[in-house]
Amino acid sequence: MTTEPLVVIGPEGPRPFMRGILVHSLVSRGVPFSVAFETAKQIDDRLPDRGQVKREELAQLLDELLGDRYALDAPSIHPTPEPTRVVDPEGGVQPFSKGILAVSLQGVGLEPPDAHDLAREIEGRLLGEGRQEIRRGELRELVTETIERTRGDLAAERYWVWHQVRDAGRPIFLLLGGSTGVGKTSVAVEVARRLEIARVQSTDLIRQIMRLMFSADLMPEIHCSTYEAAQALKPELRGAANALIIGFREQAQKVAVGVHALLDRAVEEGTSLILEGGHLLPGIVDVSRYAADAHVVYQVVATLDREAHRNRFSVRYKRARDREPGRYLKHFREIGQIQDHILGEADRYELPIIDNVNKEETILSVIRSVLASIQRPLDFRAKSEVS
């Protein structure tokens, strides 16, 4: 039996209720996607057999579900004012978006609630002043001053320096190394979103491409997992006490060829990227060759609590069914030894090590470390050149 779709009754007439449209509307008004998605699902679940609902009732239900976490105007009760137009130096015009601004603020190390609060404050000020238009440089100045007043000098300086660096057009290469199962991939994806870096690559993908190019007979080191690479060593090395680490280093050295090719290409294109993977072993990937062309930031992510590290494999399995945790747990001792080696090398090369205890804190730590690494001796208050 087919259920009739829910219809929303408003001044413009009946419209079908669609969760996708509601999610987009909420996200554009500063609500995180996960919250918007869950809210739309809850509304759909609450109104399964209604047939139709008034716009005002839907707005009231939204307020009930979201509470006072997000300052949403009730649809159809108050007319939505035209957003302030933001004019860039080339004359292009875009409507101001607090959602986009909130993401940008998270990209300079503000926690999501603080970023959304500040974005709403900026939006309220522009609307309160009746600003129909604002230059991008003036908006940036306003945001910087607001951050300085509400979050302090350091946060404001990070915001200003980040946009100065982005305006300069020099690409950023963020390398996130670390052993299997420490959470590098999920951290890299979220950092990329907040820093607005479109390209995220994994050394596992590089190794997979190399497997297609080089047979197991020609290059056996890349045709096995990092913790099994010792099996590809010459017979006289397999019995060595440190065969596990020798095999891991051999594999990392082979994958480093593909890593350098990827970074060389990014330099040619002037494209920022985040590269994550267990093969990014300090001392093997030569990042110095890119120092003149890009901001290179090299960090290592770890999970120092062995039990927490072990539990991550079960969580990973629930999210990606093709990753059976049994084989990782079977080799958990080897994975731990590889992590110890990576951390030792990171310490020797004086690289930042981030213990991934809490994902959100790790993301913020990575972002703040990136900004600290690329920061120039700029006086963020000296804005006479603002366009």
FENWOPE-V667755 format. One record per helix or strand. SS is the DSSP state (A for helix, B for strand). FROM is the first residue (numbers start at 1). TO is the last residue. If there is no record, write none. Layout:
SS | FROM | TO
SS | FROM | TO
This chain:
B | 7 | 10
B | 13 | 16
A | 19 | 28
A | 33 | 46
B | 52 | 54
A | 55 | 66
B | 85 | 87
B | 93 | 95
A | 98 | 106
A | 112 | 128
B | 133 | 135
A | 136 | 151
A | 153 | 168
B | 171 | 177
A | 184 | 195
B | 200 | 202
A | 203 | 213
A | 220 | 223
A | 226 | 232
A | 235 | 238
A | 243 | 269
B | 273 | 277
A | 288 | 290
B | 294 | 302
A | 306 | 319
A | 325 | 330
A | 332 | 348
B | 352 | 355
A | 359 | 374
